Amino acid sequence: MISCDLLVIGSGPAGKRAAIQAAKWGKKVYVIEKNSEVGGVTVHTGTIPSKTLRETVLNLSGWRERAFYGRSYRVKSDITANDLRQRMDITLNHEVDTLEHQFARNNVNIVYGIAHFISPDVIEVELEEGEKQQYRASRILIATGTHPYRPDDIPFDDERIIDSDDILKIKQVPKSITIIGAGVIGVEYATIFSALDVKVTLVEPRNSMLDFIDRELVDDLMHQMRDCGVNMRFGQQVKSVGLEGGGSVVELENGRMIYSEVTMFAAGRIGNTSGLKLDNCGLEADSRGRLSLADANSFQTVVPHIYAAGDVIGFPSLASTSMEQGRLAVFHAFDKDAFAYSAPDYFPYGIYSVPELSTVGMSEEEVVERGIAFESGICRFRETSRGQIMGLDHGMMKLIFSMKTRRLLGAHILGEGATELIHIGQAVLNLKGTLDYFVENTFNYPTLAEAYKVAALDAWNKMPQSAAGKSQQQSN
């Protein structure tokens, strides 16, 4: 039996950040990783591979330059699956090497094996060699992540009918693909393959997509997707999925048949908790394998010394928020100063579609629902000099301000660099900044960040003079 101060199950963003933070306080920390390399879903099948794939596609296809040189412009005319994997393998190896170095530098012990509970404070690990080792921990963090949901009635074969993990292992780029599920993962891959000129059909049983994003931006994204040839079948349930003629076929309940080389199911994920033997420690997962929290601020479960963080607890399921959740969990677990683990009110959400979409704060729909008097301002990227230099036909920024206080309520960006630009809005929002910040400050010129000033001035111009306040002397 090995004793430790903190035992972390999973080495993804939440587990990594928690382990390193505790180790910096001199705690004895063990991280259990079921795979042969550290990093979890984020490094091996999720965030890093999919974003690397996206960047590779945009570079090799010449997508960013087509506004100048036409839709036929290509950097490489025949892009193969090997081309896509080459950059991904280099990036993943670098990420694993960096993580291993960080763990070693902070004296975090890594154990490769499959963990399960023996009792609330004892974990048994089945090691790669078939041996077993038990660990007693005063505090435990479950950060096991998720895996794609696979309905029993869909005949996955890992080649023609696949999930979002399998897409990274395809042997050749398909000429056509059907994607079931218009969530974040489905939309990202639909637009990535569309940029490769693959014929894409996106199927979604609901009548809309990305409902947590400001509707105006989603409508704009959908317009761009259709303009790029993505076929959208919304409000249509899938009746069956099967193999036919060397490819796949999706039958919808309305009788429509969709034939394509590959079908990818991307509707939901399952928490990696089935093998943990949670009944031995007093915890229970829901139907999707997710864990609930007794305290959402501390990430403490109903068993006081056991914490959970990352995708395994559900929304928002982001690598960025998972890192913070892991850090905040150990701050609470080891009774560190309260102020150090009080999270900011708002965090940015990034969707790496083509083009990118990022948002922070309230959407217009949320503002209206709360009955807040507001005004919004919009800047189209093509209105900025930088946008013209980059050849951006599309892209927009939307800022929402309170009429009463002029405080920024939400920032929403669709277009090139959205996930980078959003952090300016995030800072102003969490620091309770107002419209005046954007109007009265100088932005580098020419930059896309200048869109903040243009959007703020657009909102100011719509406000009555009494609400415009001290910025009333400004104009476009």
N, C-alpha and C positions, 0 to 999 in steps of 0.2 A: 504494500500500500504506500503510495506516494502522496504526501500532503502538500497543499499549496494554498495561497491566498485567493487566487482567481483562476478558474478554469473556463476557457472559452471554447464553445463548440462551433467551429466554422472560422475560416480565415479570410472571409470577404471584407468589404469596407467596414461594417459594424464591428466584426471581431478583431480586425487589425487595429483599428483606432482604440478600441477598449483595452486590448492587451498592452499596446505600447504606452498608453496613458498610465495604466496601473504600474507597469514596470518602471516608469520614470519616478514613481514614488517609492521605489525600492521593494515592491511587492513581488512575491514569487508567483510567476504566471506560466500557465501551460495552455497552449492552443492545440486543439484536436482538429485535424483536417482529414476528411475521408478520401480525398483524391491524392494523387502522387505529387502534386505541386500545390503551393499556396495560391491564394487569390480568389477562390470561389467562383461563383457565376459571373461576377463583374469582369474578371480577367479572362476567363476561359470560354464562356458562351454568351455573355450578355453585353454589358456596356462597352468594354474596350474592343472586342472583336467586331461588333456591329458598327461602331463609330469608325473603326479603322477601315472596314469594308466600304462604308459610305465615302470616306475621304479618297480611297483608292478609285472608286467608281467615278467620282467627280473629276479627279485628276486625269485618269486614263481616257475618259469619254470626252473630255474637253467641255463639259457641261457649262462651266462658268464663263466660257468665252463665246458661247453660241450667239449671244445677243449681238456681238460684233461681226462674227464670221459666218453666221447662218446655222440652221439646225443640222446641216450635213457635216459640220466641222467635227473632226475627231483627232485626238492625240494618237490613239492606237485603234486601228480599224477592226481588228479581231481580238477582242478581249476574252481571255479564257479564265476558267476557274482557277487555274494555277497562278495566273497574274493576280487574282484577287487574294489568294492565300499567301503569296510570297511576302507581301508587306505585313499581313496580319501575323504571320509566324514571327517575323522580326520584332514587331511591337509586343507580342505576348511574351516572348522570351525576355525582353527588356523589363517588362512589368514584373515577371516572376523573380528575376534577378534582383530588382530593386526591393521588392517585398522581403525576400530572404535576407538581404543586407540589413534592412530596417529592423527585422526581428532579432538578428544576431547582434547588432549594435546595441540594442536595448535589453539584451539578455532575456528575451522571451523564448521559452522552450517550445519547439514544434514537435508534435507527435502525429505521425501519419497512421490513421486507422479509423475504424467505425466505432462511434461512441453510443452507449445507451446507459440509462439510469439503473442502478442497483437499488438505491435509496435516495431520498432527497438531497443528500450531500456526498454520495459516492457514485462515481462514473466508472464503468468498465469499458476499456477500449480493446477491440480486436485488431491487433497489429497485422501488418502486411505479411509477416512470416507465419501467421496463424496463432501466434502467442496472444495471451491476454494480460492486460495490466490494469490495475484499479487505482483510482485517484480520489482522494478525499479533499474537497474544497470548501472553504468557508463561504465563498461566493461563486456563483455560476452564471454565465451569460450564454443564452442560446441564440446563436446568430447563423443558423443553418441555411438561410436563403430559400429559394423556391426552384421548381422545375416546371416545364410546360405541362399543361393539362392535356391528357389524351383520352377522349371519350372511347368507351369500349366498342361503339358501333362504327368507328372509323378505322379502316384497315391500313394502319401505318406500315410502310415497308422501308422507310428511311431513304428512299430514292425518288419515288414519284408521288407518294403521299407522306408528308414530313411535318415536323414541328419546327419551332424557331431555333432549336439547338441544331437540328439536322441541316438547316439551310447553310450553315457555315462549312459543311463538309461535302457539298455537292461536287460531282465530278466534272460537270460541264454547265455552262450558263444556259438555262432553258430559253427557248424562243417564246414561250408563254407560261404564265403562272397565275393560278387562282389563289387568293389569300382570303381565308375565312376569319373574320374578326377585324373590325376597324378601330381597335384600341391603339395605344401608343406603338406597340411592336408591329402590328399589322400595317399601320399608316407609314411607319418608317421604312419597312421593307418594300411596301408597294411603290413608294416614291424612289427608292434606291434602284429597284429593278427597272422602273420606268425610265430613269436616267440612262440606263444601259440599252434603251430601246426595246426592252422586253415587253410583250403584250401582257398587260396586267388587268385582272378583274378582281375587284375588292367587294366581298360579300359581307353584309352586316344585317343581322335580324332587326336591329333597332332602326328608327327612321333618321338617326343622326349619328355623329361621331364626336369624340372628344368633348363631351358635354360639360366638362369642368373648365374649358377654355372659353374666353370671350367669343361670343357667336360671330361677331364681325370678322374676326381673324380666321375662324374656322371656315366661314363662307368663302373668304378670299383664298384660303388654301385649297378648298375643294374646287374652286374655279380653275386654279393653276393646275391641279392634278388632272382635271378633265381636259384642259388645254394640252396637256402632255400625253393624252391618250389613255389615261386610266379609266376603265369602265367601272362604275360604282353601282352595285345592286343593294340598295338600302331597303329596309322593311321587308326582307325576304328571308324566311327560314330555310335552312338546309334540310332537305329530306334524306339525302344519302350521299355518300362519297365512295367512289369505287375506281377500279383500274379498267382501262379499255384501250385497245389498239396501241399499246406501247406508251400510253400516257395515263391521264386521270380524267375523271368526269364527276362533276358536282351536279346533283339534281336538286332544284329548289322546289318548295311546296307549290309554287304556282305553275309547275310543269316545265320551266325553263331548264335546259341542259347546258352546262358550261364545260367545254372541253379544253384541256390545256396539257402541256407536258408534265407540269408539276402542280400539285395542290399543297399549300401550306396551311395548317391549322394553327391559328394564333389567337385563340379566344380563351384567355385565362391561364393562371399558373397555380401550382399546388405547393404548399409549404413542405419543406423537407423535415418532417417530424415523425413519419410513420415508423421509423426504426429506432426512435429514442426511448421506447418503453416508458412513455410519460406517466402511465398509471402507477409506476413505482415511485414517482416523486410528487404526486398529487396534482398534476397538471392535465389538461385535456385540450386537444386541438379541435377546431371546427371542421365542417365538412370539406373545406379546402385546405386543411392541414395547417391553418394559421393559429397563432397563440393570441389570447386576449390578455390585456394588462389590467392590473388592479389600480395602477396609477400611471396615467399617460405621460406625466411630466418626468417621472423618474425611470420609467420603463421597467418597473417592478411588477412581477406577476403575483398571483394570490399566494404563492409560497415566497415569503419575504426575502430570502437570500438568493432566489433565482430571478434573473432578469432576462428579458428578450428584446432584441433590436434587429432592425433591418427588414428585408422583404418578408420574413417569416411572421411579422405582425401586421402585414397588409399596407394599405395606402400610407404614404405616397410611393413607396417602393422605388426610391431613387438611391443611387450610389452616394450622392452628396448628403442626403438626409440620413442615410444609414450610418455614415461616418459620425455625424453629430450625435445620433442616437446612442451609438456605442460609447462615445466619450461621456455623454451626459449620464448614462447608466452607471459607469464606474465612479463618477463624481458622487453620485448618490450612495452607491454601494459602500464607499469608503469614507462617507461623512465629510466630504470636503465642503468648502464655503458655498452657501446656497446660491449666491449671486453668480458663481462660476458655472452653474448648470441650469440657469434660466434661459431658455431658448428665445431668440428673437420672434416677434409676432409673425413675420412673413419670410418665406424662403422662395427662391426661384424654381420654376419648373421648366425643364428644357426638353423639347421633343426634336430629335435629330432627323426630321424628315427632310425632303428636298423640295422647297427651302426649309430652313430651320424655323422653329416656333418656340418662343420662350415667354413666360409670363410670371408676374409677381403681384401679389395683392388681390384686390377684388375685381371681378369682371363687371361689365356694365349690367349684366343680369342680376348679379348679387347686390350691386348698389341700388338698383331699382327695387329689388325685393325688400331691402332694409328701409326703403323710403327716404333715402338720403338725396337731398338736392345736389345735383352735380352738373358739371360740364366736361366735355371731352374734347381733346385736340388730336389731330391726325397729321402725320407727315409721311408722304410717299417718298421712298428712297430715291426715286428718279428726280425728285425736286431738289436733292442735294448735289453739290458739285462732285462729291466723292462717288455718289451713285452713278452719275454720268460717266466718270472716269472708269468705273468698274463695269459699265454697260448694263446696269440693273434696270430692267423693264418693270420688275415687280418688287414687292417689299414695302412694308409699312410699319409705322410705330403709332400706337394709340396710348395716350395718357388720360387718366380720369382724375378730376379734381373736385373737392368739396366746394360748393358755392358759398357755404357759410364760413369756412376756415381757410379755404384755398389750399388745404393740405392735399398731397398726392395720395390717391386711394388705390390706384392700380396702374401698372405699366405692362403693355402687351406688344410684342414685336414678332413680326413675321418677315423672314428674309435673311439674306446673307449676314452672318455674324450675330444673329439674334441672341444666342446663348452666351455670348461675350458681352454684348451691349446691355443686357438686362441688369447687370450688377450695379450700374449707375442708378437705375430706378430702385433697385433693392436697397441701396444705401440711403437714398433720400427718403424712401418710404419708412424704413425702420428708425430713422432719425427724426421722423415726423416733419420732414421738410415740406415746403409749399411750392406753388407755381413760381414764386419769385426767385427761387434758386436757379431754375432753368433760364428764366428771362434775363436775370442780371449777371450770370456768370459767363465767362468766355470758354468756348470749346475750341480745340484744335481744328484748323481749317486747311484742307478739306478732309473731313472725316464723316463716317456714318453717325458718330455720336452727336454731331450737330443736329441730328433729327430731334433730339430732346428739346432744343431751343425752338425749332420750327413748330413742333407739336404743341409746346406750351404757349407759344404766341397765338397759335390757332385757337386754343381754348380761351385765352385771354380776350381775343377779339370777339368771341361769342358772348362774353359775360357783360352784364350791365356795369356801368362805371362804378357803382357802389360796391360791387363784388370784386371788381378788378383790383381795388386797393392801391397800394403804393406803386404797382407796376403800370398804372394807367397812362403814364407818359410814353410807354413803349409801343412800338408798332412793327409791322412787317416791313 
